[in-house]
Amino acid sequence: MSDPLGFLEGAKSLSSSIDSARGVSKELSTSIANVQKEATDLAQERAKERAKAQRFHVDQTILKAFDEFKIIEQVKQLEAEMKAEVIRNYGPKAWDDIQVIKARLLKEKKENEKLFNEDLHKIKRVQLYCFLVAALVAWYVVWGYKG
Protein backbone atom coordinates (compact mmCIF):
# COMPACT_ATOMS: atom_id res chain seq x y z
CA MET A 1 0.00 0.00 0.00
CA SER A 2 1.41 3.29 -1.03
CA ASP A 3 1.60 6.35 1.24
CA PRO A 4 1.82 9.40 -1.02
CA LEU A 5 1.07 11.90 1.77
CA GLY A 6 3.57 10.36 4.22
CA PHE A 7 1.07 9.51 6.97
CA LEU A 8 2.68 6.17 7.70
CA GLU A 9 6.14 7.68 7.82
CA GLY A 10 4.86 10.44 10.12
CA ALA A 11 3.18 7.92 12.42
CA LYS A 12 6.41 5.87 12.58
CA SER A 13 8.38 9.01 13.37
CA LEU A 14 5.89 10.02 16.05
CA SER A 15 5.98 6.54 17.54
CA SER A 16 9.79 6.50 17.68
CA SER A 17 9.82 10.00 19.21
CA ILE A 18 7.38 8.91 21.92
CA ASP A 19 9.46 5.79 22.60
CA SER A 20 12.60 7.92 22.82
CA ALA A 21 10.90 10.39 25.18
CA ARG A 22 9.71 7.49 27.36
CA GLY A 23 13.25 6.14 27.48
CA VAL A 24 14.64 9.51 28.50
CA SER A 25 11.89 9.86 31.08
CA LYS A 26 12.75 6.44 32.54
CA GLU A 27 16.43 7.36 32.72
CA LEU A 28 15.60 10.66 34.43
CA SER A 29 13.29 8.88 36.88
CA THR A 30 16.03 6.36 37.65
CA SER A 31 18.55 9.14 38.15
CA ILE A 32 16.21 11.02 40.50
CA ALA A 33 15.50 7.82 42.43
CA ASN A 34 19.24 7.19 42.79
CA VAL A 35 19.85 10.72 44.07
CA GLN A 36 16.98 10.37 46.55
CA LYS A 37 18.34 7.01 47.73
CA GLU A 38 21.81 8.49 48.23
CA ALA A 39 20.32 11.41 50.18
CA THR A 40 18.32 9.01 52.34
CA ASP A 41 21.38 6.84 52.96
CA LEU A 42 23.42 9.90 53.94
CA ALA A 43 20.68 11.13 56.28
CA GLN A 44 20.47 7.71 57.92
CA GLU A 45 24.25 7.58 58.33
CA ARG A 46 24.29 11.01 59.96
CA ALA A 47 21.41 10.02 62.24
CA LYS A 48 23.40 6.97 63.36
CA GLU A 49 26.46 9.15 64.00
CA ARG A 50 24.38 11.61 66.06
CA ALA A 51 22.81 8.79 68.04
CA LYS A 52 26.25 7.31 68.71
CA ALA A 53 27.61 10.69 69.78
CA GLN A 54 24.60 11.27 72.07
CA ARG A 55 25.22 7.99 73.89
CA PHE A 56 28.55 9.31 75.08
CA HIS A 57 27.57 12.97 75.26
CA VAL A 58 26.58 12.94 78.93
CA ASP A 59 29.87 11.43 80.06
CA GLN A 60 32.02 13.81 78.01
CA THR A 61 30.12 17.02 78.68
CA ILE A 62 31.55 17.52 82.15
CA LEU A 63 35.05 16.84 80.85
CA LYS A 64 34.65 19.35 78.03
CA ALA A 65 33.24 21.92 80.45
CA PHE A 66 36.14 21.42 82.83
CA ASP A 67 38.69 21.71 79.99
CA GLU A 68 37.05 24.90 78.79
CA PHE A 69 37.01 26.28 82.34
CA LYS A 70 40.75 25.59 82.69
CA ILE A 71 41.45 27.32 79.39
CA ILE A 72 39.37 30.34 80.39
CA GLU A 73 41.18 30.56 83.72
CA GLN A 74 44.57 30.33 81.97
CA VAL A 75 43.54 33.08 79.56
CA LYS A 76 42.36 35.29 82.44
CA GLN A 77 45.62 34.71 84.30
CA LEU A 78 47.69 35.41 81.18
CA GLU A 79 45.66 38.57 80.50
CA ALA A 80 46.21 39.78 84.07
CA GLU A 81 49.96 39.15 83.75
CA MET A 82 50.06 40.95 80.39
CA LYS A 83 48.08 43.88 81.82
CA ALA A 84 50.50 44.21 84.75
CA GLU A 85 53.50 44.06 82.43
CA VAL A 86 52.08 46.57 79.95
CA ILE A 87 51.10 49.00 82.73
CA ARG A 88 54.51 48.58 84.38
CA ASN A 89 56.44 49.11 81.13
CA TYR A 90 54.20 51.48 79.14
CA GLY A 91 51.67 52.95 81.54
CA PRO A 92 47.89 52.53 81.98
CA LYS A 93 47.05 54.31 78.70
CA ALA A 94 48.88 51.59 76.76
CA TRP A 95 46.54 48.95 78.22
CA ASP A 96 43.55 51.05 77.17
CA ASP A 97 45.02 51.23 73.66
CA ILE A 98 45.39 47.45 73.61
CA GLN A 99 41.74 47.07 74.65
CA VAL A 100 40.70 49.38 71.79
CA ILE A 101 42.72 47.27 69.34
CA LYS A 102 41.17 44.09 70.78
CA ALA A 103 37.66 45.53 70.32
CA ARG A 104 38.48 46.51 66.73
CA LEU A 105 39.80 43.01 65.96
CA LEU A 106 36.66 41.38 67.42
CA LYS A 107 34.47 43.74 65.38
CA GLU A 108 36.42 42.90 62.19
CA LYS A 109 36.10 39.18 62.90
CA LYS A 110 32.35 39.51 63.39
CA GLU A 111 32.04 41.55 60.17
CA ASN A 112 34.07 38.97 58.23
CA GLU A 113 31.83 36.18 59.50
CA LYS A 114 28.77 38.18 58.46
CA LEU A 115 30.20 38.76 54.97
CA PHE A 116 31.13 35.08 54.68
CA ASN A 117 27.57 34.05 55.54
CA GLU A 118 26.17 36.54 53.02
CA ASP A 119 28.48 35.15 50.31
CA LEU A 120 27.45 31.61 51.21
CA HIS A 121 23.78 32.60 50.95
CA LYS A 122 24.40 34.13 47.50
CA ILE A 123 26.18 30.99 46.32
CA LYS A 124 23.29 28.82 47.49
CA ARG A 125 20.84 31.10 45.65
CA VAL A 126 22.85 30.82 42.41
CA GLN A 127 22.97 27.05 42.85
CA LEU A 128 19.18 26.99 43.20
CA TYR A 129 18.83 29.06 40.02
CA CYS A 130 21.10 26.60 38.18
CA PHE A 131 18.95 23.67 39.32
CA LEU A 132 15.80 25.46 38.19
CA VAL A 133 17.28 26.24 34.76
CA ALA A 134 18.48 22.63 34.44
CA ALA A 135 14.97 21.40 35.29
CA LEU A 136 13.48 23.78 32.71
CA VAL A 137 15.93 22.60 30.05
CA ALA A 138 15.24 18.94 30.91
CA TRP A 139 11.50 19.57 30.67
CA TYR A 140 11.91 21.31 27.32
CA VAL A 141 14.14 18.54 25.94
CA VAL A 142 11.78 15.77 27.05
CA TRP A 143 8.35 17.27 26.42
CA GLY A 144 9.16 20.39 24.44
CA TYR A 145 7.02 23.34 23.53
CA LYS A 146 3.64 22.29 22.11
CA GLY A 147 2.61 25.59 20.62
Order of alpha helices (4+ residues) and beta strands (2+ residues): alpha-alpha
